[in-house]
Amino acid sequence: MKNKIGIIIGFILGVAGFLLMFKIIFLNNITPEDELAPGIVVLISVLNGLLFAYIGSLIQNYFVKKRA
């Protein structure tokens, strides 16, 4: 589990960060009459989480190799 912690933290930060920024930037500026496709928002959030998970694994591998 120790070797997956960078991936897990990266994924959680990526998904949560995207959803928070989406709420702050987009949802406050959209009128209630406009319809949003929630599936697209979730899909983009998961893709962003995967990107951050990859970056988290790269960072973790960099520090593990540097220590050894």
C-alpha positions as MATLAB code, in Angstrom:
seq = 'MKNKIGIIIGFILGVAGFLLMFKIIFLNNITPEDELAPGIVVLISVLNGLLFAYIGSLIQNYFVKKRA';
ca = [
       0.000    0.000    0.000;
       2.938    2.310    0.611;
       3.881    2.210   -3.046;
       0.359    3.315   -4.104;
       0.007    6.310   -1.784;
       1.170    8.810   -4.433;
      -1.408    7.524   -6.900;
      -4.239    7.574   -4.362;
      -3.479   11.055   -3.046;
      -3.014   12.386   -6.578;
      -6.356   10.973   -7.704;
      -8.238   12.359   -4.713;
      -6.657   15.798   -5.070;
      -7.321   15.848   -8.809;
     -11.000   14.931   -8.542;
     -11.739   17.115   -5.525;
      -9.779   20.051   -6.918;
     -11.584   19.942  -10.239;
     -15.023   19.724   -8.647;
     -14.230   22.588   -6.276;
     -12.907   24.806   -9.060;
     -15.876   23.891  -11.268;
     -18.252   24.993   -8.539;
     -16.401   28.212   -7.812;
     -15.756   29.265  -11.415;
     -18.628   27.870  -13.491;
     -21.643   27.135  -11.325;
     -21.721   30.580   -9.752;
     -21.813   32.209  -13.206;
     -24.414   29.962  -14.852;
     -28.094   30.821  -14.606;
     -30.355   28.166  -13.057;
     -32.300   27.851  -16.321;
     -29.271   26.502  -18.163;
     -28.889   22.773  -18.102;
     -25.579   21.056  -17.494;
     -24.747   17.485  -18.368;
     -23.629   16.005  -15.049;
     -22.112   12.978  -16.774;
     -19.628   15.143  -18.642;
     -18.617   16.925  -15.438;
     -18.014   13.596  -13.691;
     -16.113   12.197  -16.696;
     -13.831   15.219  -16.864;
     -13.359   15.048  -13.098;
     -12.266   11.405  -13.292;
      -9.932   12.140  -16.206;
      -8.410   14.998  -14.226;
      -8.023   12.639  -11.275;
      -6.211   10.122  -13.470;
      -3.862   12.841  -14.705;
      -3.069   13.894  -11.140;
      -2.635   10.229  -10.123;
      -0.031    9.828  -12.874;
       1.748   12.985  -11.737;
       1.584   11.756   -8.126;
       3.170    8.437   -9.093;
       5.945   10.254  -10.966;
       6.654   12.420   -7.925;
       6.629    9.408   -5.607;
       8.969    7.430   -7.878;
      11.326   10.401   -8.099;
      11.665   10.657   -4.317;
      11.920    6.881   -3.781;
      14.718    6.551   -6.328;
      16.483    9.590   -4.906;
      16.531    8.060   -1.391;
      17.735    4.616   -2.461;
];
